Amino acid sequence: QLQVINGANTEIQAKFQENGAVSLYYDNSKKFETQSDGCHVHGSGGLQIFGATGQNSNALLDLFPTGSGAYSTIRFYHNNAVDKSSISSMYGNSLYISSGGNGPITYRANGTGDHVFETAGVERMRIDGTNIKLPDDEKLIFGQGLDLQLYHDGSNSYVNNTGTGLLILQGNGSSDVSIRAVSGESGVVVEPNAAAKLYYDNSKKFETTSTGASVTGSIV
């Protein structure tokens, strides 16, 4: 094997083994080592990549799976100009994030940073400290047949049942279900195992009973 040693002959700086590993050292401590199936980085600092002008410049790391050529690249990139980091799957391939077992996958933003989801550079969803936000005309869609859609088109809000079956609003069996035009003003109140009530300007005008119905005021 070949070793590179400092002038004082007290520290190894590099080691080259025939038909084996190449090792690089820092202060006589091994930090990088090639292996038959790749390489190994030693130390708590891990692998740090800086741009051409040092720690405060843009940094880029591309990973190429064995035999992939120029395809299936995974790109890790930091744009210092906008302070934005990204993980991208290049060349139109899918990007999968997996825990590799039964553990959770956690997305975390430090401080007050939001989670922003984009496609083709267009924001589709944002998660802040308390809310999930969708832009106008972006929909929450449920069901294999895209059956239930919740969205706002910039002017109106919609709960749209586009599939088969009924659109059901159901309470917990012990509390009323109330529909209000404004906060604190009842329009429709449905009581479990009891009355359904209709209101005008928060004043009850119609109520079902066990024997029929009761009207407050006149029927025109």
N, C-alpha and C positions, 0 to 999 in steps of 0.2 A: 504494500500500500504506500501511497504518497501522502505526506502531511505537510501543511504550511504552518510554521510556528513563528511567533513573534521574535523580535531581535534579542530579547532577554532570555529566550528559550524557556519561558515559563507558561505560555498559553498556546493552545491549539487554535488556529484560525480557520483551517479547512482540512478536510480529510477525504482522500480519494481511494477507494478500494477496488481492486481488480475484480471484474465480474460482479460488482456489488454496488454499495451505496456511495453517493457523494454527500458529505455532511459539511454544513457551514456553521460557524460558531460566533458567539458574541461574548466577550469577556470570559473565555474558556468554557462557555456553556452552550451546548448544541441547540440551535434554533431551527435548522432546516435540514431535512434528510430525504434523499430520493429512495424509493422502494421499487420492487419489481412491478407493482401494480399502481404506482403513482408517486406521491410524495407525502411527507409528514411535517407539519409545522409544530414545533415545541414551544411551550411557554404560554402564560396566561393572556398575553396580548393578542394571540392568534395571528391572523394574516391581515396586515394593513396595507392598502394600496393608495398611493397619492398620485396626483396629477403631475404634469411636467414642472410646475413651479412650487411643488411642495404640498403641505397639508391643506392649504386653503384654496387649492385649484380643483378643477374637475377631475374625477377619477372614474376609470372604466375597467371592468373585468368581464371578459367573455369566456364561457365554459363550452367546450365542444365535446360531446360524448364520443367515445372511441368509434372510429370508422365513419363518423358523420360528415366529414369534410367541412363544407361551409354551412351546413344546415343544422337544425335542431339546437341552435345556440340559445343559452340562457345568459342574459346580460344584466349585470349589476352596475348601476351608474349613479353618480352624484353630480348634479349641476350646481356648482357653487354660486353662479350668478343669481339664481332664484331660490337657492337653498332647498333643493328638491332631490330626493333620492328615489330610485325606481328599480324594480325587478321586472324584466321583460322577457317574454318568449319570442324569439325572432323568427322571421321567415314564415309567418302565418300559422305557426304551431300553437297548440294549447299549452297553458301553464297550469299545472296541478300543484296544489299545496296540501300535503298530507302529514298527519301526525305519526304515521307509521305504526299505529297501534290504537289503543282505546283512549288515549289521552286527548284533552281538548286542544283546539287551535285558537290561540288568543291573538287578537289584533289590538295593539295598544299605541296610543298617541300620547307622548309626554306633555305635561302642562295642559294648555288649552287647545292643542292642535286637534283638528277635525280629521275624521276618516272620509276621504273623498274617493268615489268610484267613477272612473271615466271610461268611455270607449271612443276611440279615434279622436282623443283630445277634448271630447265633450262631456261635461259633468252630468252623470246620470243619478247619483245619489250621494248625500252627505250625511254623516253621523257626527253630531257634536256631543257635548256633555250630557244632554237630556233628550235630544230629538233625533228622529230619522227624517231627513228632508229630501223630497223629490221635486224637481223642477216642474213647471206647467207641462201638461200632456204626458208626463211620465206616469206609468200605471203600476200599482200593486196588483198582480194577477194571481188568482188561486184556481186550482183544479187542472187536471190533465188536459181538458178541453178548453182552457182559458175561460172558465165559466164565470168567475166573479172578478170584477174589476173595480178598483178604487182609484180615483184620480181627480185632478183639477185642471180645467182647460184654459185657465187664465181669467175666466169670467164666472164659471159655475163649477160646483163640485158634484161628483157623481158616485153613486153606488149602483153598479150596472151588472145585472144578472143576465149574461149572454148565453148561458147554457141551458140544459134541461132542468126541470124541477122548479120548485117554488123558491122565492127569496123570503126567508124567515127571520124575523127579529124576535128573539126569545129571551125572557128574563130568567132569573134563578129560581123561580117558583115561590119565592117569599116576598120579593120586592116588586113595586109597580114598574111598568115600562112606560116611559113618558117621551112624547115627541114635542119639542119646543121650537118655536120660530125665533125667539130671543131668549137670553138667559133669564130664568126666574119666571117665565110666562108660559103656562101650560097650553098646549093645543089639543093633544090627545093623551089620555091617561088610561092605561089598561091595568086592572088589578087582577092578581092571580085568583082564580076560582071565584071571581066576583065581577064587579061592574066594568064596563067600558064607557068612558066619559069624553064628551066633546066640549070644547070651550070657545068662547069668543072674547078676545081681549082679556084673557085670564079669568073670565067669568063662566062658570059651568052652565051650559044650555041644554045638554042632552046626556042622559045616563041610562044604560040598560039596568034592569032589575031581574030578580028571579022569576017574576011574573010577566014582564014585558019591558016597558021603557017609561022614563019620566022626563018631561020637558019643562024647562024653566023659561017662562015667557010665552010667546005665541008662535004658532007655525004658520008661515005665510005661503 
